[in-house]
Amino acid sequence: LAPYRGWFPVISSLCCSNFVYFYTFNSLKALWVKGQHSTTGKDLVLGVVAGSVVNVLLTTPLWVVNTRLKLQGAKFRNEDIVPTNYKGIIDAFHQIIRDEGVLALWNGTFPSLLLVFNPAIQFMFYEGSKRKLLKKQLQLTSLDAFVIGAIAKAVATTLTYPLQTVQSILRFGRHRLNPENRTLGSLRNVLYLLQQRVRRFGLMGLYKGLEAKLLQTVLTAALMFLVYEKLTAATFTVMGLKHSRKH
């Protein structure tokens, strides 16, 4: 069961994150486009705005807890990592707030802000590819949605992976940087962490673990877009928004 450690907080975080992101992206798109053809530039801007709402205002605390629960019980070679003992999501929230303060729930906020370009690039690539396909055919097939969703996520993940690595370290937040045992901060240490990885593993160290990340995120995104395209009509009906094939 070790490979499934932390599966419940992952499910919870993904549900909240994707719901808010899709809702915000499509609501803003409906307001901005207003029956006109969308463009790549508009998709990128909407993706950045929607990503900011999700990453910073709403779901960062969930991802901080998620990261810590996944890594709890893992054996680390680094002696500077502080062990944790969380009993679940609620207990993790309680201990983090008690021991580190409320702001610790937003560890990794700065790289999260930069990483809004990940879903923004993903949606920009996906929407652009989708528009090109719809010029040649009436609607997307299941295979079309799966393939362009997978490619879009692969591009976005590869471009932003070094920041994702730093984001995970900051969210884990159990490293000590000095003899006084002060735990890792956020904004001021992003560049420091990038430099440390380059010194320790070389330039390719910034992409260490990319293969596993691609396998996870690409398959997840491909399935997500496939399901999204199949359920979008019903979803927009519930939201009270009109969905157009052109946009």
Disulfide bonds with the S-S distance in Angstrom:
none
